[in-house]
């Protein structure tokens, strides 16, 4: 019986230079709780079960919590974002969802306020994330959450300093100090950052990734996969490597927090 679920949007659309073979080889094999939607059905499975779904990435949408009811009703197939995974956790009575880079407040046409934020306010499921993404207004994102009654706690520190880059320095509500989730686990965001020495050092690349995302948006495509693809290209695949390491680390930490390992 699972006690947390892992979002599939990054694994489906975000890691362009990591092959299925590498993903399967490096994924912790005990983690068989990746969540996605296929033909209107929620699927929970292992990496080996997920990879055939990933092969169809070009035809798959991204499903946030506000789009989940329509996706299920209309028989759609898509990868679950952080908020979509939280909604499935709520349906299954699970306390925790796992993501990597999460949404927030930013100049993204389709996500001036990303669904991840109201989901944290309204869904009684905790979220374990790496950080809000660098192209967002991280101070405004953290402020919105705290103003909405969401506790934002850092793993190993009490500041958010960015996601792939050292792009921010924002105080959080405090530092996470417990070994397990509390019984009252709603309105809780845990941030488990990529170590500073592993992040992309050239902050000028951030503007190029943002430009690629905006161009995709202008062409009717999704912002985040395009920005991620640009970061991957600009860093010769390094950005994909550290994101994959981060979502693995977050999932292993979630297993500890929920008593699965």
C-alpha positions, -999 to 999 in steps of 0.1 A, spaced: 0 0 0 15 33 -10 17 63 13 28 89 -13 28 94 -51 54 108 -75 43 133 -102 51 123 -138 52 156 -157 90 161 -153 97 124 -161 75 126 -192 83 160 -207 112 175 -189 143 153 -192 150 154 -229 186 141 -228 180 112 -204 171 80 -222 146 54 -211 175 30 -205 193 55 -182 162 64 -164 154 27 -156 190 20 -146 192 50 -122 157 50 -108 154 35 -72 138 2 -80 118 1 -48 98 32 -59 68 19 -78 44 48 -71 48 71 -102 13 85 -111 -1 93 -145 -34 92 -164 -40 69 -194 -72 69 -213 -91 85 -185 -77 61 -158 -53 70 -131 -23 46 -132 2 40 -104 33 21 -114 70 14 -115 95 30 -138 94 0 -160 57 3 -163 59 41 -168 84 41 -197 60 29 -225 38 58 -215 68 82 -217 74 70 -252 42 87 -262 52 120 -247 45 141 -279 8 131 -277 4 136 -240 -9 166 -221 -1 179 -186 -28 174 -161 -31 197 -131 -57 193 -103 -82 216 -120 -80 197 -152 -81 162 -136 -120 158 -135 -122 166 -173 -93 143 -181 -109 114 -163 -144 121 -178 -132 126 -214 -107 97 -214 -76 118 -219 -40 107 -214 -15 129 -197 13 133 -172 3 146 -137 18 178 -124 24 184 -87 -12 197 -82 -27 168 -102 -7 143 -81 -20 160 -50 -55 156 -62 -50 119 -68 -34 115 -34 -65 131 -19 -88 107 -37 -67 78 -24 -63 91 11 -25 95 9 -7 122 28 21 133 5 29 141 -31 64 144 -46 75 168 -73 108 185 -84 105 220 -97 70 233 -88 49 262 -102 42 295 -87 36 332 -96 52 344 -128 49 359 -163 36 327 -179 4 333 -199 -13 301 -189 0 302 -153 -1 337 -138 -10 318 -107 0 281 -111 -25 256 -99 2 242 -76 -5 271 -52 -43 269 -47 -38 231 -45 -15 236 -15 -40 259 1 -71 238 -6 -61 201 -8 -52 184 25 -21 167 11 15 178 18 39 184 -11 76 177 -11 93 197 -38 128 209 -47 119 246 -52 96 268 -72 112 271 -107 137 298 -114 118 316 -141 90 324 -115 88 352 -90 100 331 -61 96 357 -34 60 364 -45 53 327 -47 65 320 -11 46 351 1 14 339 -15 17 306 2 24 319 36 -4 345 33 -27 316 24 -18 297 56 6 272 40 37 264 60 68 264 38 97 246 55 132 239 42 150 206 45 184 215 59 178 252 59 152 280 62 157 298 29 148 292 -7 177 300 -30 164 288 -63 160 256 -83 185 249 -111 203 282 -104 211 303 -74 183 327 -84 168 338 -51 173 341 -14 139 340 3 132 333 40 108 304 47 85 296 76 113 275 92 133 244 89 118 209 88 130 190 119 108 159 121 115 124 109 79 117 99 49 136 86 26 150 113 -10 139 114 -21 173 103 -3 173 70 -23 197 49 -11 232 39 25 220 41 52 225 15 86 209 21 115 222 0 145 198 -5 169 219 -26 195 208 -50 229 213 -33 243 247 -42 276 233 -56 256 212 -81 235 240 -96 241 256 -129 266 284 -123 259 307 -153 228 327 -143 227 343 -178 214 310 -192 182 316 -172 171 344 -195 176 322 -226 154 294 -211 127 319 -203 128 332 -239 124 297 -252 94 291 -229 78 324 -240 84 315 -277 67 281 -272 38 298 -255 34 322 -284 32 292 -307 5 275 -286 29 250 -270 36 243 -233 60 268 -216 77 245 -191 88 216 -214 103 242 -238 122 260 -211 135 227 -198 146 216 -232 164 249 -236 182 245 -203 192 210 -213 206 222 -246 224 252 -230 240 230 -203 248 200 -225 223 179 -206 235 188 -171 202 205 -161 184 172 -169 209 152 -148 205 173 -117 167 174 -120 166 136 -123 189 133 -93 166 157 -74 133 139 -80 150 106 -70 163 122 -38 128 137 -31 111 104 -36 135 85 -13 131 112 13 93 109 10 97 71 16 115 80 49 89 106 60 60 82 54 76 51 68 79 33 35 116 26 40 
